């Protein structure tokens, strides 16, 4: 994983984890252990899904940048399918509070997306490198390796 991708991942995961801890406390206060389990499941599902997708996209970008869009689409649809399967599987459960799970997952998604946007903005990583600058960087890299 490239350094700017790792910074972005940390910049999104840490605030989400903080919100997750708050959700665990609130969930336990509202519904006891069922609320705790609902919040825990929501936090783990969101952080896990977003972290795995960040790793997959970063790995692809480092090896085959031309495949970024198809991989991003595949990661998104897979993440959506896993979420739908999890929701269907736990549809009738009484082991966790589904309301606490839903609100926790929503809060974690919103915080992750906002924190990721802030981290990307702060990284100042150019998304488009003009061809003349790219040629200069390639020439500098080849001279440095001599």
C-alpha positions, 0 to 999 in steps of 0.5 A: 500500500502506498504511503498516501493510501495508508494515510487516507485509510488511517485518517478515515479509520481512526475517527470511525473507530472513535464513533464506534466506541461511542456507539458501543457505549450508547448501545449498551446504555440503551439496550444492554448486551443486545445493543452492545452486540448491535453496535459492535456488529455495525462498527465491524461491518463498516470498518471491515468493508471499507478497509478491505475495499481501500486495500483492494483499490490501493493494491490494484492502483499500484500494479494495474492502474488501468483496472482501477474503475472496474475493480472499484465497481467490483468492490462496491457491488461486492460490498453491497452484496455482502451487506445485503446478505448480512442483513438477510441473515440477521433479519430475524435475530434477537441476539442484537438490537437491529435499531442500534445496529442500523444507526451505528452503521449509518453513523460509521459510514457517514463519518468514514466518508467525511473523514476520507474526504478530509484525508484525501483533501489534506494529502494533496496527491495529484489525481492527474499528472500532466504528461510533461511533468510525468516525463520529467519524473521518469527521467529523474527516476532513471538518473537516480537508479544509475 
